[in-house]
Amino acid sequence: MPKSTFIKKCPECGSVNLVYDEEKGEVHCRDCGLVVEEKMVDMGQDWRQFEEGEKKGRAGAPSSWQKFDKGLTTNIGGLSDIYQLGAKQTRKFFRLKKWQERVSTSIERNLRLAMAELRRVASFINLPNVVKEEASRIYNFVLQRGLVRGRSMESVIAACIYAACRTYQIPRTLDEIAAASDVERKEIGRTYRFITRKLGMKVTPSSPKDYIARFASILHLSPKTQSDALRILKKVEASELTSGRGPAGIAAAALYVAALLNSEKKTQREVADVAGITEVTIRNRYKELLDKLGLEERLKIREAEAKLEKEAEKKSKSKK
């Protein structure tokens, strides 16, 4: 018997022999047959048995923002069903399918194309399903408010994906999204600012720390270098060097300095390509870090130690 019922005995005969009927949602007395309680709500899982065997399946697929109809519309068959039909039934099948597309609204047609493009861009930059779902939800709100009018669908989708990445603190730069969607970086940024302003979205600014793990993984840097880069970023934030500067550039410069301190030599070109910035930006941020944090002496000492280590290796090889 479910926990929602508090009746312990039959009010008619006083019997405690009560039975809960799951199918009817009723509690009745086994002795006198009185229905003590009815129309009870079952708070358990809604399992349905469609196939033979012990395995239970859900009543249907969960609704999703990534589908133009949230997965609730019943479509008229698939192309694989045609082979099971005769000539007359096949013509009827195509006619019904065509009419189903014709009666759909402009919003549904837009969503059908937009969701396909959104999935393509998101898979290109390896985004998790939760980010795809959030980007789809944002695009639905944008479309319902008529904010897509006057803008290309691709730029709005790219802006929604960028907003979803910022919401879940998943580091993706505008350049990466621009490369995946074939939309200019400036256009994505302009559309993103317009959407966040119109929808009243409060998105926290991305932190340079979010980029460290991904950049270090691509550059094949050691865990010690990653931890050193994070320590450098802590000092950078304390000295307020991050204000007015791109987080990707500061993260790349911190990784470059940490790699030099750990004798993992990476060129500025390599780091700049991974971060999607120019070598000039890396050099400027690098010089600022050295000046503000006083790391020049440490780098000189580390370079001298590296030279001594190389000389020692050469001597040991020559002796062998």
One Martini backbone bead per residue (centre of mass of N, CA, C, O) as a GRO file, in nm:
protein
  320
    1MET     BB    1   0.097   0.035   0.022
    2PRO     BB    2   0.093   0.351   0.008
    3LYS     BB    3   0.200   0.638   0.191
    4SER     BB    4  -0.064   0.825   0.143
    5THR     BB    5  -0.205   0.639   0.339
    6PHE     BB    6  -0.375   0.660   0.682
    7ILE     BB    7  -0.556   0.417   0.681
    8LYS     BB    8  -0.598   0.132   0.912
    9LYS     BB    9  -0.923   0.106   0.902
   10CYS     BB   10  -1.242   0.018   0.873
   11PRO     BB   11  -1.532   0.221   0.906
   12GLU     BB   12  -1.750  -0.018   0.903
   13CYS     BB   13  -1.598  -0.295   1.055
   14GLY     BB   14  -1.284  -0.254   1.167
   15SER     BB   15  -1.091  -0.365   0.971
   16VAL     BB   16  -0.734  -0.441   0.876
   17ASN     BB   17  -0.808  -0.580   0.589
   18LEU     BB   18  -0.633  -0.419   0.356
   19VAL     BB   19  -0.640  -0.335  -0.005
   20TYR     BB   20  -0.424  -0.262  -0.281
   21ASP     BB   21  -0.510  -0.138  -0.606
   22GLU     BB   22  -0.315  -0.054  -0.867
   23GLU     BB   23  -0.501  -0.031  -1.120
   24LYS     BB   24  -0.741   0.146  -0.963
   25GLY     BB   25  -0.656   0.311  -0.705
   26GLU     BB   26  -0.745   0.127  -0.445
   27VAL     BB   27  -0.906   0.083  -0.118
   28HIS     BB   28  -1.009  -0.227   0.029
   29CYS     BB   29  -1.214  -0.443   0.199
   30ARG     BB   30  -1.200  -0.788   0.249
   31ASP     BB   31  -1.461  -0.833   0.426
   32CYS     BB   32  -1.690  -0.604   0.311
   33GLY     BB   33  -1.592  -0.424   0.038
   34LEU     BB   34  -1.505  -0.147   0.105
   35VAL     BB   35  -1.425   0.167  -0.029
   36VAL     BB   36  -1.197   0.367   0.124
   37GLU     BB   37  -1.016   0.442  -0.138
   38GLU     BB   38  -0.977   0.669  -0.425
   39LYS     BB   39  -0.798   0.801  -0.674
   40MET     BB   40  -0.499   0.724  -0.665
   41VAL     BB   41  -0.167   0.828  -0.676
   42ASP     BB   42   0.108   0.720  -0.859
   43MET     BB   43   0.461   0.784  -0.774
   44GLY     BB   44   0.582   0.603  -0.961
   45GLN     BB   45   0.701   0.449  -1.222
   46ASP     BB   46   0.623   0.455  -1.581
   47TRP     BB   47   0.582   0.145  -1.668
   48ARG     BB   48   0.598  -0.048  -1.971
   49GLN     BB   49   0.471  -0.338  -2.152
   50PHE     BB   50   0.561  -0.434  -2.492
   51GLU     BB   51   0.731  -0.687  -2.434
   52GLU     BB   52   0.853  -0.979  -2.400
   53GLY     BB   53   0.944  -1.028  -2.080
   54GLU     BB   54   1.135  -0.861  -1.823
   55LYS     BB   55   1.179  -0.622  -1.988
   56LYS     BB   56   1.156  -0.273  -1.949
   57GLY     BB   57   0.990   0.009  -2.094
   58ARG     BB   58   0.929   0.300  -2.195
   59ALA     BB   59   0.672   0.490  -2.328
   60GLY     BB   60   0.912   0.689  -2.427
   61ALA     BB   61   1.084   0.930  -2.539
   62PRO     BB   62   1.238   1.194  -2.442
   63SER     BB   63   1.230   1.512  -2.436
   64SER     BB   64   1.376   1.752  -2.678
   65TRP     BB   65   1.534   2.046  -2.797
   66GLN     BB   66   1.684   1.909  -3.054
   67LYS     BB   67   1.393   1.891  -3.148
   68PHE     BB   68   1.152   2.052  -3.323
   69ASP     BB   69   0.918   1.869  -3.144
   70LYS     BB   70   1.054   1.725  -2.887
   71GLY     BB   71   0.949   1.424  -2.978
   72LEU     BB   72   0.606   1.434  -3.011
   73THR     BB   73   0.580   1.371  -3.300
   74THR     BB   74   0.410   1.191  -3.552
   75ASN     BB   75   0.545   1.019  -3.803
   76ILE     BB   76   0.524   0.906  -4.137
   77GLY     BB   77   0.726   0.710  -4.127
   78GLY     BB   78   0.971   0.546  -4.324
   79LEU     BB   79   1.160   0.449  -4.591
   80SER     BB   80   1.162   0.142  -4.500
   81ASP     BB   81   0.839   0.098  -4.538
   82ILE     BB   82   0.799   0.081  -4.852
   83TYR     BB   83   0.881  -0.227  -4.910
   84GLN     BB   84   0.592  -0.326  -4.769
   85LEU     BB   85   0.448  -0.196  -5.012
   86GLY     BB   86   0.251  -0.109  -5.249
   87ALA     BB   87   0.186   0.100  -5.505
   88LYS     BB   88  -0.061   0.245  -5.378
   89GLN     BB   89   0.058   0.281  -5.089
   90THR     BB   90   0.307   0.444  -5.171
   91ARG     BB   91   0.159   0.694  -5.281
   92LYS     BB   92   0.014   0.752  -5.013
   93PHE     BB   93   0.263   0.792  -4.842
   94PHE     BB   94   0.383   1.039  -4.998
   95ARG     BB   95   0.131   1.218  -4.967
   96LEU     BB   96   0.127   1.231  -4.654
   97LYS     BB   97   0.416   1.335  -4.616
   98LYS     BB   98   0.376   1.600  -4.772
   99TRP     BB   99   0.139   1.712  -4.595
  100GLN     BB  100   0.296   1.721  -4.330
  101GLU     BB  101   0.496   1.942  -4.432
  102ARG     BB  102   0.285   2.161  -4.518
  103VAL     BB  103   0.138   2.199  -4.224
  104SER     BB  104   0.377   2.320  -4.124
  105THR     BB  105   0.533   2.559  -3.975
  106SER     BB  106   0.779   2.795  -3.988
  107ILE     BB  107   0.907   2.715  -3.717
  108GLU     BB  108   0.942   2.414  -3.778
  109ARG     BB  109   1.121   2.451  -4.030
  110ASN     BB  110   1.344   2.607  -3.890
  111LEU     BB  111   1.410   2.394  -3.671
  112ARG     BB  112   1.491   2.162  -3.857
  113LEU     BB  113   1.746   2.311  -3.967
  114ALA     BB  114   1.879   2.420  -3.704
  115MET     BB  115   1.928   2.148  -3.550
  116ALA     BB  116   2.119   2.029  -3.762
  117GLU     BB  117   2.333   2.255  -3.741
  118LEU     BB  118   2.387   2.236  -3.437
  119ARG     BB  119   2.490   1.941  -3.434
  120ARG     BB  120   2.728   1.987  -3.625
  121VAL     BB  121   2.887   2.203  -3.463
  122ALA     BB  122   2.902   2.050  -3.189
  123SER     BB  123   3.057   1.797  -3.304
  124PHE     BB  124   3.309   1.951  -3.413
  125ILE     BB  125   3.371   2.064  -3.091
  126ASN     BB  126   3.297   1.858  -2.870
  127LEU     BB  127   3.008   1.858  -2.729
  128PRO     BB  128   2.800   1.807  -2.497
  129ASN     BB  129   2.466   1.739  -2.448
  130VAL     BB  130   2.400   1.973  -2.247
  131VAL     BB  131   2.484   2.200  -2.447
  132LYS     BB  132   2.292   2.135  -2.676
  133GLU     BB  133   2.034   2.172  -2.510
  134GLU     BB  134   2.083   2.471  -2.432
  135ALA     BB  135   2.110   2.584  -2.720
  136SER     BB  136   1.826   2.495  -2.811
  137ARG     BB  137   1.668   2.657  -2.601
  138ILE     BB  138   1.767   2.938  -2.685
  139TYR     BB  139   1.668   2.925  -2.979
  140ASN     BB  140   1.369   2.897  -2.916
  141PHE     BB  141   1.341   3.174  -2.776
  142VAL     BB  142   1.443   3.346  -3.012
  143LEU     BB  143   1.225   3.254  -3.217
  144GLN     BB  144   0.964   3.330  -3.051
  145ARG     BB  145   1.067   3.650  -3.041
  146GLY     BB  146   1.189   3.733  -3.333
  147LEU     BB  147   1.530   3.752  -3.343
  148VAL     BB  148   1.605   3.626  -3.633
  149ARG     BB  149   1.526   3.857  -3.779
  150GLY     BB  150   1.786   3.973  -3.999
  151ARG     BB  151   1.935   3.696  -3.953
  152SER     BB  152   2.133   3.443  -3.961
  153MET     BB  153   2.108   3.123  -3.862
  154GLU     BB  154   2.412   3.060  -3.812
  155SER     BB  155   2.476   3.298  -3.615
  156VAL     BB  156   2.267   3.222  -3.397
  157ILE     BB  157   2.371   2.939  -3.337
  158ALA     BB  158   2.659   3.021  -3.256
  159ALA     BB  159   2.567   3.204  -3.020
  160CYS     BB  160   2.419   2.981  -2.859
  161ILE     BB  161   2.666   2.800  -2.817
  162TYR     BB  162   2.837   3.011  -2.669
  163ALA     BB  163   2.636   3.057  -2.435
  164ALA     BB  164   2.637   2.760  -2.335
  165CYS     BB  165   2.939   2.746  -2.272
  166ARG     BB  166   2.935   2.976  -2.063
  167THR     BB  167   2.727   2.852  -1.869
  168TYR     BB  168   2.918   2.568  -1.837
  169GLN     BB  169   3.225   2.633  -1.850
  170ILE     BB  170   3.315   2.583  -2.158
  171PRO     BB  171   3.600   2.614  -2.344
  172ARG     BB  172   3.522   2.838  -2.616
  173THR     BB  173   3.607   3.005  -2.880
  174LEU     BB  174   3.519   3.210  -3.134
  175ASP     BB  175   3.710   3.084  -3.344
  176GLU     BB  176   3.607   2.792  -3.325
  177ILE     BB  177   3.311   2.854  -3.400
  178ALA     BB  178   3.376   2.994  -3.669
  179ALA     BB  179   3.512   2.744  -3.804
  180ALA     BB  180   3.253   2.553  -3.775
  181SER     BB  181   3.026   2.775  -3.907
  182ASP     BB  182   3.122   2.997  -4.118
  183VAL     BB  183   3.149   3.250  -3.924
  184GLU     BB  184   3.215   3.542  -3.818
  185ARG     BB  185   3.337   3.658  -3.528
  186LYS     BB  186   3.186   3.932  -3.513
  187GLU     BB  187   2.900   3.821  -3.565
  188ILE     BB  188   2.883   3.640  -3.316
  189GLY     BB  189   2.935   3.860  -3.101
  190ARG     BB  190   2.694   4.041  -3.180
  191THR     BB  191   2.469   3.827  -3.142
  192TYR     BB  192   2.531   3.754  -2.849
  193ARG     BB  193   2.477   4.033  -2.725
  194PHE     BB  194   2.184   4.055  -2.826
  195ILE     BB  195   2.066   3.804  -2.685
  196THR     BB  196   2.145   3.865  -2.387
  197ARG     BB  197   1.987   4.132  -2.378
  198LYS     BB  198   1.696   4.031  -2.461
  199LEU     BB  199   1.693   3.776  -2.243
  200GLY     BB  200   1.856   3.842  -1.974
  201MET     BB  201   2.139   3.722  -1.957
  202LYS     BB  202   2.366   3.581  -1.702
  203VAL     BB  203   2.702   3.575  -1.785
  204THR     BB  204   2.989   3.458  -1.696
  205PRO     BB  205   3.302   3.514  -1.718
  206SER     BB  206   3.568   3.382  -1.842
  207SER     BB  207   3.838   3.185  -1.738
  208PRO     BB  208   4.168   3.101  -1.774
  209LYS     BB  209   4.146   2.821  -1.622
  210ASP     BB  210   3.957   2.673  -1.834
  211TYR     BB  211   4.207   2.643  -2.058
  212ILE     BB  212   4.446   2.477  -1.949
  213ALA     BB  213   4.379   2.174  -1.989
  214ARG     BB  214   4.335   2.182  -2.300
  215PHE     BB  215   4.603   2.309  -2.391
  216ALA     BB  216   4.790   2.099  -2.247
  217SER     BB  217   4.685   1.850  -2.399
  218ILE     BB  218   4.762   1.942  -2.689
  219LEU     BB  219   5.078   2.007  -2.599
  220HIS     BB  220   5.189   1.787  -2.401
  221LEU     BB  221   5.184   1.854  -2.095
  222SER     BB  222   5.254   1.845  -1.780
  223PRO     BB  223   5.114   1.852  -1.469
  224LYS     BB  224   5.317   2.057  -1.351
  225THR     BB  225   5.266   2.277  -1.560
  226GLN     BB  226   4.970   2.317  -1.494
  227SER     BB  227   5.006   2.396  -1.193
  228ASP     BB  228   5.191   2.638  -1.250
  229ALA     BB  229   4.988   2.797  -1.423
  230LEU     BB  230   4.777   2.828  -1.195
  231ARG     BB  231   4.961   2.988  -1.004
  232ILE     BB  232   5.007   3.223  -1.195
  233LEU     BB  233   4.704   3.303  -1.219
  234LYS     BB  234   4.665   3.381  -0.925
  235LYS     BB  235   4.865   3.619  -0.936
  236VAL     BB  236   4.727   3.768  -1.166
  237GLU     BB  237   4.453   3.819  -1.021
  238ALA     BB  238   4.578   3.975  -0.781
  239SER     BB  239   4.711   4.200  -0.995
  240GLU     BB  240   4.494   4.266  -1.225
  241LEU     BB  241   4.567   4.151  -1.534
  242THR     BB  242   4.280   4.047  -1.658
  243SER     BB  243   4.181   4.317  -1.719
  244GLY     BB  244   4.105   4.363  -2.060
  245ARG     BB  245   4.166   4.055  -2.123
  246GLY     BB  246   4.206   3.769  -2.273
  247PRO     BB  247   4.183   3.450  -2.149
  248ALA     BB  248   4.343   3.290  -2.365
  249GLY     BB  249   4.606   3.461  -2.357
  250ILE     BB  250   4.675   3.422  -2.056
  251ALA     BB  251   4.679   3.113  -2.056
  252ALA     BB  252   4.902   3.081  -2.271
  253ALA     BB  253   5.124   3.243  -2.121
  254ALA     BB  254   5.129   3.069  -1.864
  255LEU     BB  255   5.209   2.806  -2.010
  256TYR     BB  256   5.471   2.909  -2.138
  257VAL     BB  257   5.615   2.975  -1.873
  258ALA     BB  258   5.586   2.692  -1.739
  259ALA     BB  259   5.743   2.540  -1.961
  260LEU     BB  260   6.013   2.689  -1.918
  261LEU     BB  261   6.048   2.613  -1.611
  262ASN     BB  262   6.025   2.284  -1.713
  263SER     BB  263   6.175   2.234  -1.992
  264GLU     BB  264   5.918   2.276  -2.205
  265LYS     BB  265   5.958   2.339  -2.520
  266LYS     BB  266   5.764   2.602  -2.667
  267THR     BB  267   5.646   2.772  -2.908
  268GLN     BB  268   5.464   3.049  -2.981
  269ARG     BB  269   5.321   2.926  -3.226
  270GLU     BB  270   5.198   2.675  -3.091
  271VAL     BB  271   5.035   2.822  -2.870
  272ALA     BB  272   4.876   3.012  -3.059
  273ASP     BB  273   4.725   2.792  -3.225
  274VAL     BB  274   4.571   2.665  -2.986
  275ALA     BB  275   4.440   2.950  -2.881
  276GLY     BB  276   4.369   3.148  -3.129
  277ILE     BB  277   4.625   3.339  -3.159
  278THR     BB  278   4.881   3.555  -3.159
  279GLU     BB  279   5.215   3.613  -3.113
  280VAL     BB  280   5.185   3.900  -3.003
  281THR     BB  281   5.004   3.828  -2.763
  282ILE     BB  282   5.199   3.638  -2.624
  283ARG     BB  283   5.430   3.843  -2.587
  284ASN     BB  284   5.278   4.053  -2.421
  285ARG     BB  285   5.185   3.866  -2.188
  286TYR     BB  286   5.468   3.760  -2.117
  287LYS     BB  287   5.593   4.034  -2.033
  288GLU     BB  288   5.385   4.100  -1.812
  289LEU     BB  289   5.447   3.857  -1.630
  290LEU     BB  290   5.746   3.915  -1.580
  291ASP     BB  291   5.715   4.201  -1.460
  292LYS     BB  292   5.492   4.153  -1.230
  293LEU     BB  293   5.622   3.858  -1.111
  294GLY     BB  294   5.933   3.815  -1.131
  295LEU     BB  295   6.053   3.573  -1.360
  296GLU     BB  296   6.335   3.624  -1.485
  297GLU     BB  297   6.530   3.487  -1.284
  298ARG     BB  298   6.412   3.201  -1.303
  299LEU     BB  299   6.465   3.165  -1.606
  300LYS     BB  300   6.773   3.198  -1.597
  301ILE     BB  301   6.827   2.966  -1.403
  302ARG     BB  302   6.691   2.745  -1.577
  303GLU     BB  303   6.875   2.780  -1.828
  304ALA     BB  304   7.139   2.715  -1.682
  305GLU     BB  305   7.057   2.430  -1.588
  306ALA     BB  306   7.005   2.316  -1.873
  307LYS     BB  307   7.295   2.349  -1.976
  308LEU     BB  308   7.429   2.169  -1.764
  309GLU     BB  309   7.271   1.912  -1.834
  310LYS     BB  310   7.369   1.888  -2.127
  311GLU     BB  311   7.672   1.872  -2.067
  312ALA     BB  312   7.653   1.618  -1.890
  313GLU     BB  313   7.539   1.435  -2.112
  314LYS     BB  314   7.772   1.461  -2.314
  315LYS     BB  315   7.995   1.348  -2.126
  316SER     BB  316   7.862   1.069  -2.074
  317LYS     BB  317   7.859   0.985  -2.375
  318SER     BB  318   8.169   1.012  -2.435
  319LYS     BB  319   8.262   0.798  -2.222
  320LYS     BB  320   8.094   0.558  -2.359
   0.00000   0.00000   0.00000
